[in-house]
Amino acid sequence: MLLSHLETLNILSTPVWVVSVHNQQILFANTAARKLAGNSLLGPLRNGQFSVQSLQSLESYLPHLQKGDQVIEIWTIHKEGRAFPLSCRLSLAQFGLQEPVIVFEGMHTSAANVPAPGSFLSEARPYRRDQSGFYERFFQTNTAPMLLIDPANNGQIVDANLAATRFYGYTRDEMCMRHTWEINAMGQDVLPVMHEIARLPGGHKPLTFVHKLADGNLRHVQTYAGPVDVDGVRLMLCIIHDITEQKRLEQELEHAALRDPLTGLGNRRQFMQLVENARTQNPQRTHNFSLMLVDADHFKAINDQHGHNKGDDALVMLARTLETGIRESDTVFRWGGEEFLILLPLTGLEGALHVAETLRLAVEEYKHPDLPSMTVSVGVVQYETGEDFTRLFKRVDDALYRAKTSGRNQVQMG
């Protein structure tokens, strides 16, 4: 898939990762990147203790990158038993591939360490409010919550405008008794991130955090922070935008997109996402699992004889029967039509066959006065090391086909 000219990136001293937008996999890491982060997977890099991004989904970045917006993420790098943040600049590239990829370019690698307290900026004198100054008037009349932060003093908040006090639920004096890590859900892990943000170029897309209010409520916020000189004192100005409602709507839409509307089960997209996340973030758990493909026998006849409404009711009944019959670690997905896929983690073929036979019997024995009786045919396979999913799905589909052509209402392994 990768073209040989990607190897030319190895001459760069800057760490570079080339990432697939579609499946969020690292396709290539140059020598500098491997030296810095080894063979780390994308999941731990983007979702570690210091990791911060504007958007979780890489696909959501595409419109911004296509417009030329500056997008920055902060990754978590693990090396020699310690972790530190690394800022990465994102850009779109093609490299002759069928789909565009995102290039993550590491920044500030010469100083890729967690800064000691007080190592960022030193002030010549303490910050003092000037009630009559232009900056003070601009600061206090702005409708967006704004904080002035002293990175050199453990991230202390030295000033907050009226909008910020209303948002957080503290008085101005109460806000100025706190530090950034006291209002950020990351806790003190935000301090090295804050120092990293202070070195970022201006104009980048704001980063997303979770902030704690005085009443204990959590709010999703996007923050833009940058250095500012206030009467000779070097501070950071942080502008906060509450995106909690936007996040809620996004999560609802994402949940709906991953669910089958009839049965409420996860759909094919959710299955692929789950498996990909496990493969990138927990690869040791993806080498021993089994798949089961379940198909309702003679389902067309049920629709023809009883109508599509009863057919839908029968599918819902089948979904509930499968959910009830599986183990707590297993997951049922509606694969399409009258087919259901079941993922059985950390399960060999023998264990999967036992679960499949239990489910087959449960469906056969289920009786409801308002629903037609049903049986199912089941194909079962165990993942083979190094196998791609195209071959895996073909094997489970072939096993199901043998179950159906051998008389239905039975289990076949592949």
C-alpha positions in Angstrom: 0.0 0.0 0.0 2.8 2.4 0.9 5.0 3.8 -1.8 8.7 3.5 -1.6 9.3 7.2 -1.7 7.9 7.5 1.8 11.3 6.3 2.8 12.7 9.7 1.9 11.0 11.0 5.1 13.8 9.1 7.0 16.3 11.9 6.1 14.3 14.3 8.3 15.4 15.0 11.9 11.8 15.8 12.7 9.6 12.9 13.7 6.8 12.2 11.2 3.9 9.8 11.3 1.7 9.1 8.2 -1.7 8.1 9.3 -4.7 6.6 7.5 -7.8 8.8 7.9 -10.2 5.9 7.3 -9.0 3.4 9.9 -6.8 5.7 12.0 -3.7 3.5 11.6 -0.1 4.6 11.4 0.9 3.7 7.9 4.5 4.9 8.2 6.8 6.4 10.9 10.2 7.8 9.9 13.4 7.0 11.7 13.1 10.0 14.0 9.6 9.0 15.0 10.6 5.4 15.7 13.6 6.6 17.7 11.3 8.9 19.8 8.3 6.6 20.2 9.4 3.2 19.1 6.6 1.3 17.4 3.8 2.9 19.4 0.3 2.5 18.0 -1.8 5.5 17.2 -4.4 4.9 20.0 -2.0 5.2 23.0 -0.3 8.2 21.4 -3.5 10.2 20.9 -5.2 9.0 24.1 -2.5 9.0 26.7 -2.3 10.9 30.0 -1.1 14.1 28.3 -2.9 13.7 25.0 -5.2 16.6 23.9 -6.9 17.1 20.5 -9.5 19.4 19.0 -11.5 16.5 17.5 -11.4 12.8 18.3 -12.2 11.5 14.8 -9.5 12.1 12.2 -12.2 12.3 9.5 -13.7 15.4 11.2 -10.4 17.2 10.6 -10.6 16.9 6.8 -12.7 20.1 6.1 -10.4 22.1 8.3 -7.2 20.8 6.8 -8.6 21.2 3.3 -9.2 24.9 4.0 -5.7 25.2 5.3 -6.6 25.7 9.0 -3.8 25.1 11.4 -4.5 22.0 13.5 -2.4 20.9 16.4 -2.6 17.8 18.6 -0.7 17.0 21.7 0.4 13.3 22.0 1.7 11.3 24.9 5.2 9.8 24.2 6.5 6.9 26.4 10.2 6.5 26.5 12.7 4.9 29.0 10.0 4.5 31.6 8.6 8.1 31.5 5.9 9.9 29.6 6.0 13.4 28.2 3.8 15.5 25.8 4.7 16.2 22.2 2.9 18.7 20.0 2.2 17.6 16.5 1.2 19.7 13.5 -1.3 18.1 11.1 -1.4 18.3 7.3 -3.0 16.5 4.5 -1.0 14.6 1.9 -1.7 12.1 -0.9 1.6 10.3 -1.5 0.1 8.6 -4.6 -2.3 6.6 -2.4 -6.0 6.1 -3.2 -7.1 8.1 -0.2 -5.6 11.2 1.5 -3.6 10.6 4.6 -2.8 12.9 7.6 0.8 13.7 8.3 1.6 14.3 12.0 4.8 16.3 12.3 6.3 16.4 15.8 7.4 19.8 17.1 9.8 20.9 19.9 11.5 17.5 20.0 14.8 19.0 21.3 12.9 19.9 24.5 10.6 16.9 24.7 10.6 16.7 28.4 8.1 17.5 31.1 9.2 20.9 32.3 10.0 21.4 35.9 7.8 24.0 37.7 9.0 27.5 37.0 10.9 26.5 33.9 8.7 28.2 31.4 8.5 32.0 31.9 9.7 34.2 34.7 8.1 37.5 35.4 10.0 40.6 36.3 7.3 41.6 38.8 3.9 40.3 39.9 0.8 41.0 37.8 -1.4 43.8 39.1 -4.8 44.7 37.9 -5.2 48.1 36.3 -8.8 49.0 36.6 -8.5 51.9 34.2 -6.3 50.4 31.6 -7.4 49.4 28.1 -6.5 45.8 28.6 -8.5 45.6 31.8 -11.6 47.1 30.1 -11.3 44.7 27.1 -10.8 41.7 29.4 -13.7 42.4 31.7 -16.2 43.4 29.0 -15.5 40.3 26.7 -18.5 37.9 26.7 -16.3 34.9 26.4 -14.9 33.4 29.6 -11.2 34.4 29.8 -8.5 33.5 32.3 -5.0 34.9 32.8 -2.6 32.2 33.9 0.9 32.2 35.3 2.7 29.1 33.9 5.8 29.8 36.0 3.8 29.6 39.2 2.3 26.1 38.9 -0.4 27.3 36.5 -1.9 29.8 39.0 -4.9 31.7 37.8 -4.0 35.4 38.3 -7.2 36.9 36.9 -10.6 36.0 35.5 -13.1 38.2 33.7 -16.8 38.5 34.6 -17.9 35.9 32.0 -15.4 33.4 33.5 -16.7 33.9 37.1 -20.3 33.4 35.9 -19.3 30.2 34.0 -17.2 28.6 36.7 -19.4 29.8 39.6 -16.6 31.4 41.6 -16.0 35.0 42.5 -13.1 36.8 40.9 -11.0 36.5 44.1 -11.9 32.8 44.5 -10.8 32.1 41.0 -7.5 33.7 41.7 -6.9 31.4 44.6 -6.9 28.4 42.2 -4.6 26.8 39.7 -5.5 25.5 36.2 -5.1 21.9 37.4 -7.8 22.5 40.0 -10.4 23.3 37.3 -9.2 20.8 34.7 -10.3 17.2 34.9 -6.8 16.1 33.9 -5.6 17.3 37.3 -1.8 18.0 37.5 -1.2 16.2 34.3 -2.4 19.4 32.6 0.8 21.3 33.8 3.2 19.8 31.2 0.4 20.1 28.6 0.0 23.8 29.5 3.8 24.4 29.0 3.6 22.6 25.7 0.6 24.7 24.6 2.5 27.9 25.6 5.1 27.1 22.8 2.5 26.5 20.1 2.2 28.9 17.2 -0.8 31.2 17.2 -4.0 30.6 15.2 -4.4 26.9 15.7 -7.7 25.2 16.2 -8.6 25.2 19.9 -8.0 22.1 22.0 -10.7 20.3 23.9 -10.7 19.7 27.7 -13.2 18.9 30.4 -13.4 21.6 33.1 -14.9 21.4 36.6 -17.3 24.1 37.9 -17.7 25.2 41.5 -20.8 23.0 41.9 -18.9 19.9 40.8 -20.5 19.7 37.3 -18.2 18.9 34.4 -18.3 20.9 31.1 -16.7 20.1 27.8 -14.7 23.2 26.6 -12.5 24.2 23.8 -9.7 26.5 24.9 -7.4 28.7 23.0 -4.4 29.7 25.0 -1.4 31.8 24.1 1.3 34.0 25.7 0.5 37.6 26.4 2.5 40.5 27.8 0.5 42.5 30.3 2.4 45.6 31.4 5.7 43.7 31.2 4.4 40.6 32.9 4.5 37.4 30.7 1.4 35.4 31.2 -1.0 33.1 29.2 -4.4 34.2 28.1 -6.9 31.4 27.9 -10.2 31.9 26.1 -12.9 29.3 26.9 -15.8 28.2 24.8 -18.4 25.8 26.3 -19.1 23.0 23.8 -21.0 20.7 26.2 -24.2 20.8 24.2 -22.4 20.3 21.0 -20.6 17.3 22.5 -23.9 15.8 23.7 -25.4 16.1 20.2 -22.3 14.6 18.6 -22.4 11.7 21.0 -26.1 11.2 20.3 -25.6 11.2 16.6 -22.6 8.9 16.9 -24.6 6.5 19.1 -27.4 6.5 16.5 -25.0 5.9 13.7 -23.6 2.9 15.5 -26.9 1.3 16.4 -29.5 -0.7 14.5 -32.7 1.3 14.8 -35.0 -1.8 14.9 -33.2 -4.1 17.4 -31.1 -1.5 19.3 -28.0 -3.7 18.7 -24.7 -2.4 17.5 -24.5 -2.4 13.7 -21.7 -3.3 11.3 -20.0 0.0 11.6 -19.9 -0.3 15.4 -18.4 -3.8 15.1 -15.6 -2.6 12.7 -14.9 0.4 15.0 -14.7 -1.8 18.1 -12.4 -4.3 16.5 -10.1 -1.5 15.1 -9.9 0.2 18.5 -9.0 -3.1 20.1 -6.4 -3.8 17.5 -4.7 -0.4 17.9 -5.1 0.1 21.6 -5.1 -3.4 23.0 -3.4 -5.6 20.4 -2.7 -8.5 22.8 -6.5 -9.1 23.1 -7.0 -9.5 19.4 -5.1 -12.7 18.9 -7.6 -15.0 20.5 -11.2 -14.5 19.6 -13.9 -16.2 17.7 -16.8 -15.0 15.4 -20.3 -16.4 15.0 -22.6 -15.5 12.1 -26.3 -16.3 12.9 -29.0 -16.4 10.2 -32.7 -16.7 10.7 -34.0 -19.8 8.8 -36.7 -19.3 6.1 -37.2 -15.6 7.2 -38.7 -14.6 3.8 -41.5 -17.1 4.5 -42.2 -15.5 7.9 -42.6 -12.1 6.2 -44.7 -13.5 3.4 -47.1 -15.4 5.8 -47.3 -13.1 8.8 -46.4 -9.7 7.3 -43.4 -7.4 7.7 -44.5 -6.0 11.0 -44.5 -9.5 12.5 -41.2 -10.2 10.8 -39.7 -7.1 12.5 -41.1 -8.3 15.8 -39.5 -11.7 15.2 -36.2 -10.1 14.5 -36.4 -8.1 17.8 -37.3 -11.3 19.6 -34.3 -13.1 18.0 -32.0 -10.2 19.0 -33.2 -10.3 22.6 -32.8 -14.1 22.7 -29.2 -13.9 21.4 -28.4 -11.1 23.9 -29.7 -13.1 26.8 -27.9 -16.3 25.8 -24.4 -14.9 25.3 -21.8 -14.4 28.0 -21.1 -11.1 29.6 -17.9 -10.7 27.6 -19.6 -11.3 24.2 -21.3 -8.8 22.0 -24.1 -9.2 19.4 -24.4 -7.0 16.3 -27.0 -6.9 13.6 -25.0 -7.6 10.5 -27.8 -6.9 8.0 -31.2 -8.3 7.2 -31.8 -11.4 9.3 -28.1 -11.9 10.0 -26.4 -11.3 13.3 -22.7 -11.3 14.1 -21.4 -12.3 17.6 -17.9 -11.4 18.8 -16.5 -13.7 21.4 -13.2 -12.3 22.9 -10.6 -14.5 24.4 -12.5 -17.6 23.1 -11.2 -20.6 21.2 -13.2 -22.6 18.7 -14.4 -25.2 21.2 -15.8 -22.6 23.6 -17.5 -20.7 20.7 -19.1 -23.9 19.4 -20.6 -24.5 22.8 -22.1 -20.9 23.0 -23.4 -21.3 19.4 -25.2 -24.6 20.2 -26.7 -23.0 23.4 -28.0 -20.1 21.3 -29.4 -22.4 18.6 -31.4 -24.4 21.2 -32.6 -21.3 22.9 -34.1 -19.9 19.7 -35.6 -23.2 18.7 -37.3 -23.6 22.1 -38.6 -20.0 22.4 -42.3 -19.8 22.1 -44.6 -16.7 22.0 -48.3 -16.8 21.2 -48.0 -13.7 19.0 -44.9 -14.6 17.1 -44.0 -17.4 14.7 -41.5 -20.0 15.7 -38.0 -19.6 14.5 -34.7 -21.6 14.0 -31.3 -20.3 13.2 -28.3 -21.6 11.3 -24.9 -20.7 12.7 -21.3 -20.5 11.3 -18.4 -20.3 13.8 -14.7 -19.6 13.2 -11.7 -18.8 15.4 -9.3 -16.0 14.3 -6.0 -17.3 12.9 -2.9 -15.4 13.7 -2.0 -13.0 10.8 -5.4 -13.4 9.2 -7.0 -10.4 7.6 -10.6 -9.7 8.1 -11.6 -10.3 4.5 -10.5 -13.9 4.8 -11.9 -14.3 8.3 -15.4 -13.1 7.2 -15.3 -15.4 4.2 -14.6 -18.3 6.4 -17.5 -17.6 8.8 -19.8 -16.9 5.9 -18.8 -20.2 4.3 -19.4 -22.0 7.6 -22.9 -20.4 7.7 -23.5 -21.5 4.1 -22.7 -25.1 5.0 -25.1 -24.9 7.9 -27.9 -23.7 5.7 -27.2 -26.1 2.8 -26.9 -29.1 5.2 -30.5 -28.7 6.4 -30.5 -25.5 8.5 -31.1 -25.3 12.3 -27.5 -26.4 13.0 -24.0 -25.1 13.8 -21.0 -25.5 11.4 -17.5 -24.5 12.1 -15.0 -23.0 9.6 
